[in-house]
Amino acid sequence: MQHHEGLRETYAGEWQGLTNAEIRERFPQQYDAWAQGEPVRRGGDGELSTEVADRSVPLVLAAVDKLPEDGTLVVVSHGGTIRTMLGRLLDLEPAHWERFGGLSNCCWSVLGLGARGWRLLEHNAGTLPQPVIGDDT
């Protein structure tokens, strides 16, 4: 296992650590623009989605290049970073990356490399473990 700083979550500037409600209250115009899909630097000096893809996708592609034939690469990151990687790898316009929706905790996406490039084989797959009644009683 390797840790790569380039796979970290999106830096959100002054939004960092705030709830959605707090962001909407303190930065209403900026939040509205971001929610409409405009390329906005969250919190004034945060990262654009394209910048997140710029730092994360090269790491993934370099790791893919090192795989043995029929090898599998597992990338663990935050949902927003995964979404930008998916969008870039699938050659979608950044304005469409949000169409993937959020990636639930402990879920995954699967890409495969075909003759015409990357293909999305699964998205938001898996389920969260269900609590077992009586475990803590």
Kinemage of the C-alpha trace (Angstrom):
@kinemage 1
@onewidth
@group {chain A} dominant
@subgroup {mainchain}
@vectorlist {calphas} color= white
{ca met a 1} P 0.000 0.000 0.000
{ca gln a 2} L 1.223 3.495 -0.826
{ca his a 3} L -0.025 6.884 0.327
{ca his a 4} L -0.130 9.711 -2.221
{ca glu a 5} L -0.833 13.325 -1.260
{ca gly a 6} L -2.323 13.838 -4.739
{ca leu a 7} L -5.281 11.612 -3.826
{ca arg a 8} L -6.425 13.824 -0.944
{ca glu a 9} L -9.847 15.461 -0.889
{ca thr a 10} L -10.504 18.805 -2.558
{ca tyr a 11} L -9.089 21.721 -0.611
{ca ala a 12} L -12.059 23.987 0.142
{ca gly a 13} L -10.368 27.198 1.289
{ca glu a 14} L -12.483 29.119 3.812
{ca trp a 15} L -15.212 26.495 3.427
{ca gln a 16} L -12.943 23.895 5.008
{ca gly a 17} L -14.546 22.394 8.110
{ca leu a 18} L -17.906 24.154 7.657
{ca thr a 19} L -21.258 22.450 7.243
{ca asn a 20} L -23.338 22.998 4.110
{ca ala a 21} L -25.656 25.277 6.078
{ca glu a 22} L -22.730 27.366 7.353
{ca ile a 23} L -21.296 27.709 3.843
{ca arg a 24} L -24.658 28.806 2.428
{ca glu a 25} L -25.030 31.358 5.217
{ca arg a 26} L -21.514 32.832 5.018
{ca phe a 27} L -20.891 32.574 1.266
{ca pro a 28} L -24.344 32.595 -0.397
{ca gln a 29} L -23.345 33.907 -3.847
{ca gln a 30} L -20.258 31.733 -4.085
{ca tyr a 31} L -22.227 28.679 -2.933
{ca asp a 32} L -25.020 29.319 -5.443
{ca ala a 33} L -22.510 29.614 -8.293
{ca trp a 34} L -20.792 26.396 -7.202
{ca ala a 35} L -24.146 24.596 -6.849
{ca gln a 36} L -25.037 25.649 -10.418
{ca gly a 37} L -21.865 23.972 -11.669
{ca glu a 38} L -19.810 27.079 -12.298
{ca pro a 39} L -16.048 26.623 -11.853
{ca val a 40} L -15.705 28.233 -8.432
{ca arg a 41} L -12.759 28.235 -6.055
{ca arg a 42} L -14.496 27.036 -2.930
{ca gly a 43} L -13.826 29.348 -0.040
{ca gly a 44} L -12.067 31.857 -2.299
{ca asp a 45} L -8.752 30.046 -2.553
{ca gly a 46} L -9.840 26.416 -2.697
{ca glu a 47} L -9.236 24.009 -5.552
{ca leu a 48} L -11.196 23.749 -8.765
{ca ser a 49} L -12.396 20.263 -9.679
{ca thr a 50} L -10.102 20.328 -12.693
{ca glu a 51} L -7.121 20.984 -10.412
{ca val a 52} L -8.057 17.972 -8.308
{ca ala a 53} L -8.117 15.866 -11.488
{ca asp a 54} L -4.798 17.400 -12.592
{ca arg a 55} L -3.075 16.132 -9.436
{ca ser a 56} L -4.838 12.777 -9.004
{ca val a 57} L -5.259 11.282 -12.478
{ca pro a 58} L -1.521 11.214 -13.348
{ca leu a 59} L -0.899 9.181 -10.172
{ca val a 60} L -3.544 6.665 -11.173
{ca leu a 61} L -2.286 6.395 -14.751
{ca ala a 62} L 1.306 5.920 -13.551
{ca ala a 63} L 0.150 3.106 -11.257
{ca val a 64} L -1.836 1.513 -14.103
{ca asp a 65} L 1.295 1.544 -16.263
{ca lys a 66} L 3.116 -0.514 -13.606
{ca leu a 67} L 0.434 -3.207 -13.342
{ca pro a 68} L 1.141 -6.695 -14.591
{ca glu a 69} L -1.061 -7.928 -17.438
{ca asp a 70} L -4.594 -8.482 -16.081
{ca gly a 71} L -3.601 -6.701 -12.861
{ca thr a 72} L -6.031 -4.778 -10.666
{ca leu a 73} L -5.429 -1.378 -9.146
{ca val a 74} L -7.407 -0.290 -6.090
{ca val a 75} L -7.469 3.460 -5.410
{ca val a 76} L -8.877 4.683 -2.103
{ca ser a 77} L -9.748 8.353 -1.801
{ca his a 78} L -12.564 10.765 -1.038
{ca gly a 79} L -15.781 10.854 -3.072
{ca gly a 80} L -15.107 14.244 -4.637
{ca thr a 81} L -11.621 13.240 -5.731
{ca ile a 82} L -12.910 9.946 -7.128
{ca arg a 83} L -15.611 11.832 -9.058
{ca thr a 84} L -13.045 14.137 -10.685
{ca met a 85} L -10.864 11.161 -11.603
{ca leu a 86} L -13.821 9.351 -13.167
{ca gly a 87} L -14.798 12.412 -15.178
{ca arg a 88} L -11.288 13.002 -16.465
{ca leu a 89} L -10.589 9.329 -17.252
{ca leu a 90} L -13.906 9.011 -19.089
{ca asp a 91} L -13.080 12.178 -21.057
{ca leu a 92} L -16.205 14.038 -19.919
{ca glu a 93} L -16.450 17.823 -19.751
{ca pro a 94} L -15.914 19.068 -16.161
{ca ala a 95} L -19.432 20.554 -16.111
{ca his a 96} L -20.759 16.970 -16.292
{ca trp a 97} L -18.666 15.419 -13.525
{ca glu a 98} L -21.299 16.075 -10.853
{ca arg a 99} L -23.685 13.765 -12.715
{ca phe a 100} L -21.962 10.857 -11.012
{ca gly a 101} L -23.501 11.968 -7.737
{ca gly a 102} L -21.898 11.303 -4.411
{ca leu a 103} L -19.955 8.160 -3.713
{ca ser a 104} L -21.323 6.538 -0.579
{ca asn a 105} L -18.980 5.546 2.224
{ca cys a 106} L -17.355 2.161 1.692
{ca cys a 107} L -18.616 1.928 -1.896
{ca trp a 108} L -16.620 1.783 -5.092
{ca ser a 109} L -16.525 2.374 -8.808
{ca val a 110} L -14.985 0.070 -11.396
{ca leu a 111} L -13.328 1.214 -14.602
{ca gly a 112} L -12.032 -0.967 -17.385
{ca leu a 113} L -9.680 -0.039 -20.187
{ca gly a 114} L -10.987 -1.011 -23.595
{ca ala a 115} L -9.966 -0.422 -27.190
{ca arg a 116} L -11.617 3.024 -27.150
{ca gly a 117} L -10.467 4.151 -23.732
{ca trp a 118} L -11.771 3.906 -20.202
{ca arg a 119} L -15.295 2.624 -19.553
{ca leu a 120} L -17.370 2.858 -16.397
{ca leu a 121} L -18.343 -0.701 -15.461
{ca glu a 122} L -19.836 -0.046 -12.002
{ca his a 123} L -20.489 3.045 -9.906
{ca asn a 124} L -21.396 3.401 -6.238
{ca ala a 125} L -21.340 -0.381 -5.927
{ca gly a 126} L -21.485 -2.226 -2.634
{ca thr a 127} L -23.476 -1.786 0.486
{ca leu a 128} L -22.667 -0.551 3.921
{ca pro a 129} L -22.524 -3.220 6.618
{ca gln a 130} L -25.808 -3.524 8.443
{ca pro a 131} L -25.677 -3.376 12.251
{ca val a 132} L -26.332 -6.666 13.932
{ca ile a 133} L -28.973 -6.365 16.644
{ca gly a 134} L -27.570 -7.424 19.967
{ca asp a 135} L -23.871 -6.904 19.234
{ca asp a 136} L -23.573 -4.201 21.898
{ca thr a 137} L -26.119 -5.515 24.383
